[in-house]
Amino acid sequence: MIERLLRPLGLWLWLCSAVVIPSVVHAHAGDATGFASVAVSDASIRYTFTPTASFSADQSSLPVLLRAHLKVNGDGKPCIPDQTNELVIVFQCVSANQQIIIEDHLDQVLGATHHVIALFTWNGGSQSHSFSATTPKAVVQLSSAALQAPSSAASFFPLGVEHIATGYDHLLFLLALILCGGNLKSLIKIITAFTLAHSMTLGAAALGLVSLPSALVEAVIALSIAYVAFENLFPRFAISRRWTISFLFGLVHGFGFSSVLQEIGLPKDSLVWALLNFNLGVEAGQLVAVVIALPALLWLNKQDYAQRVIQVLSAMVMLVGLGLFIERLIIA
């Protein structure tokens, strides 16, 4: 029975080296084509595009592509883009708007995987949206009355959920942590330590209090996956101290979580609330991932072959982590 179980796992290991590793190298951007910051001021809409490493097309053609495939309307009337050769586009509308609609059809030239994480900001409000082939249109209602900070910052919650849901290396690290996590009390300590640690550095990095080179952060995150998986292979490592490892590497993962906020920026009028909502979104996504995985892991730990399966899974996770580490070092 064990042999029949291990054969498909071996196939999955091969797939990890051939498919998974290349696909998660830029996991913090969620494999997005880029980030967009859209600032609305009266009749002017300033669209700033920042491509990620996942952007594979010729970047020299990007200014032209953006102007050809972005459509902006203010109160039902078209807004005209400038014709400079920049990644910052200023759209001029007929007058100040109560509603703006932006359509992104770059998927027509960049393919169905095109994905842009956008943040709209205006006086007293903010809203996030993910442009893709299936969600090409964003409708933003602008209120003449200033919104309360907690309300306007709420748009950062789904941004945090999306970030953890597409942050494959963060999820892989969590899996490695709880794969050999012991009893429920130990698991709670592990997850709590990770949450506290990444919340600390997420806030510090997003607010500009601490800064580390992104290439270093990405490489250490990959190394954290490999190290925790390595520990799982050797029972002599005490699970009782796993929470300390979770805390230490959680500090580094916080810098990774902050990457999206550093790209699109935090609204000055509701900075603390926006950061809090983003972190809560990250925690919600993380909690869902743990809730999904935990029942299966608790069931597995009751089986006679549990240790053998955990070792095989840990070996696969370690190889993926090492592959990410090496590739990120090369890219850096």
N, C-alpha and C positions, 0 to 999 in steps of 0.2 A: 504493500500500500504506500509506504513512504517513497519507494522508488518512483511509483506512478505520479506522486505529488511533486517530486523534485524535478522530473523531466520537464514539465511545463514551466517550472520556475527557472530552470536553466535556459530555456528558450527566452523567457522574459528578460533574463540577465543580458543575453545577447542583444535583444532589442534595445535595452537601456543604453548600451554602448554605441549602438548604431543610430538610434533615433532620439532617445530622450536627452542625452547629453547636449547635442547641438541645439535642441529646442529650448533649453532652459538657461542658456548662458546669460541672456538678458532678461531674466525673469522679473526683475524689479520694475521694469516698465510694462510688465504684462504682455510682452511681445508687441507693444504698441508701436505704430509708425512714428508717433511723436506726441508731444504735449502742446496744447494751445492755451494761451492766455487771452481772453477776450474782455477788454475794458470798454464799457459803454459810458459815454459822456455827452449828454445833450444829443446833438445830431451827428456825432462822430463815434465810430466804432473802431477800436484799435485791436487788430487780430495779430498776435505774435506766435509764430510757430517755431518749436524746437524739435528737430528730428532726433530720434533715438538711434542706438546702434542697430536696431532692427530695420531701419530704413535702408532698403537695398538699391533703390533707383539712383540715378545720377543726381546728386544734390544741386548741381549747377542749374538744372532745369526746374528745380522746385518752386522758385518764385513765380515762374510762368504757369506752372501746373496749378498752384494755389489760386491764382487770379482767374484761371479758366474754369476751375471746378468747385469754387466756393460761391455760393449765392446767398446774399444777405438782403432781407426785406425789413423795413421799418414801418409799422402800421399799414402793411399791405403795399407799400411802394418800394421799388428797388433802391438799394444803396449802392453808390458807385465806388469801386476800388481805385486807389491810386495806381500809377503805372510804373513805379520804381522797380528796380531789380533786387528787392530785399525780401526777407522772411517776415518782415513787419508790414502789414497792410492796413492802411487807414481807409475805412469805408465812410463816405459822406452820404448822409440821408437827407431827405427833403426838410425835415424838422425834427425836433426832439420827439422821442417815441414813447409810447406806452407798452408796445410789444415789438420784439424783434424776433425774426425767424432766420436761422442760419442753416443752410443745407451744404453738406460736404459729400461730393460725388467723386472723390479721388480714387475710390475703389474701381472706377471705370478704367483707370490707367495703372493703378498699383496692385490691383487684384483684390479678391474677397477677404484677404487677411488684413487689409488696411484697417487701422484702429487708432483713433486719436482720443486721448483723454483731455477734455477741455474744462476750463474753469471760467465762468462768466462773472464779472464783478461790475457793480455800479454803485452809485451813492446810496449806501444803506442796505445793500443786498448782495448776494452771491448765489450761484447755482452751478452745479457740475453736470457734465454730460459726456457720454462715450460715443463718439462718432464711429460708425462701422457700416458695412454693406447693408446690414439689417436695420440699423438705426441712424440713417443719414441726416435726420432733421432734428433740430433743437428749437423749441419754442420757449422764449423767455418773457415773462410778464414783468414789466417794470412798474413799480408803484411810485407815485409822486410823493407819498409819505414815506419817510425813512423807516425801514423795518427794524425791529428789535434785533440786537446782535445774536442772541441764541437762535432765533428763527432763520436769519440769513446764513449763519454758519452751519445749519443742519445739512446743507448740501454736501459737506465734507464727510458725513457718515457713510453714504453709499460709496464714496471715493475710497474710504478706508477698507470697506468690505471687499470692493473690487481688487484693491491692491493685494490683500492677503490671499484672495481666491486665485489670483493669477501669479502670485509669488511662489512658484513651485519649489524653490530652494528653501524658503521658510517652512513650507508645509512638510518638505522632506526631512528637515531638521527636527520638527515636532514629532514626526513619525519615529525617527531614530531615538528620540528621547523617551517616548512612551512605549516603544516596542519591548523594552526589557525593564519597565518602570517599577515592577514589584506590585505591592498592594495599592488599594485606592488612596490611602493616606500619603504614600510616597508619590503617587501620580499628582495629587493635589499640590504637594510641595513643589514638584518639578514645574508644573504649569504656572503656579503663582510666582515662583522665582523668575521664570522667563518673562512673564507679564510685567513685573515690577522693573526688571532690568531694561527691557526694550522701551518701556514708557519713559524712563529717565533720560536715556540718550536720544530718543525720538524728539522729546521736547527740547532738549538742549541743542540738538543739531538744527531742528526746524526754526528755532528762534535765533540761530546764528551764534550761540554761546560757545559751541565747540564745533570744530571742523576737522574731518579726516579725508584723505584722498579717496575718492570713490573706488579706484582700482584696488586699493588695499582692503577696503571694506568688503568688496565683492569677493576677493580671494579668501579672506578670513572666514566669511560666511560659508563658502564652499568647503574650506578646511574643517569648519565646525561640524558639518554633516559627516565627513569622513571620520573625524575623531570619535564622535559619539557612537557611530556604527561600529568602529573598531573596538570600543569598550564593550559593546554588546557581545562581541565574539569571545570575550575572556571573562568568565564568571568571577574570577578573583577580584575584579574591580567592584568595589562596594556600591550597590544601588542606593544605599542610605545617603551617600554623598552626591548623588546625581543632581540634586537641586543646586549644588554649588557650581557645577559645570553648566547647568541650565542658566544660572544667573550670569556667569562670566561671558558666555557666548551670547546671551540675550542682550548684553550691552552693545555688542557689535551689530546684532540684527536691528537694533534701534536705529542705527545710522543708515541701514539699508531701507527701513521703513520711511525714513525722512526724505529719501531721494525724490519721490514724487512731489512732495511739498516744496522742496528746494527748486524743482524744475518750474512749477506753476506759480509758486509764491503763495503767501498767506495774506488775506485781506486785512489791512491795517485797522479797519474799524471794528473788527470782531476777531482779532488775532487769537486770543486765548480760547474763545469758544470754538473757533474753527479747528484749532489743534486738538482740543478735547474731543470734538465730534469725530475727527479723523481717527484718533486713537481708539475711541469706542467702536468705530467701524472695524478697525483691525482686530480688536478683541472679539467682536461678534463673529467675524469670519473665522477666527482661530477656534472659538468655542464650537462652532458648527462642525469644523473639521475633526476636532477631538471627539465630539459626541458621536459622529459617524464611525470613527475608527475604534473607539473604546469597546463597544460591545463585542466586536469581532476579536479584539485582542484579549479581552477577559475570557471569552470562550476558548480561544486558542491555548491560553495558559492552563486550562483544565485538562488538556489532552496529553496523552503519553508522549507524543512526538513533538510537543511544543518547543522544546529547546532546540531541536534540530531545525525546525522550520524557522525559528527566530534567527538562528545563526545564518541560514541561507539568505533570508531577507536582509539581514544586517550586512552580509558580504556584498549583496547587490547595491545596497544604499551606499556602502563605503566606496565601491568602484565608481558610482555616479558622482559622489562628492569629490573623489580624487580627479576624475575627468574634468569636472567643473573647475577645480582648483588649477590644474595644469593649463587648461584653455584660457582661463582668466589671466593667468600670469603671462601667457604668450601675447594675448591681446593688449595687456597693460604695457 
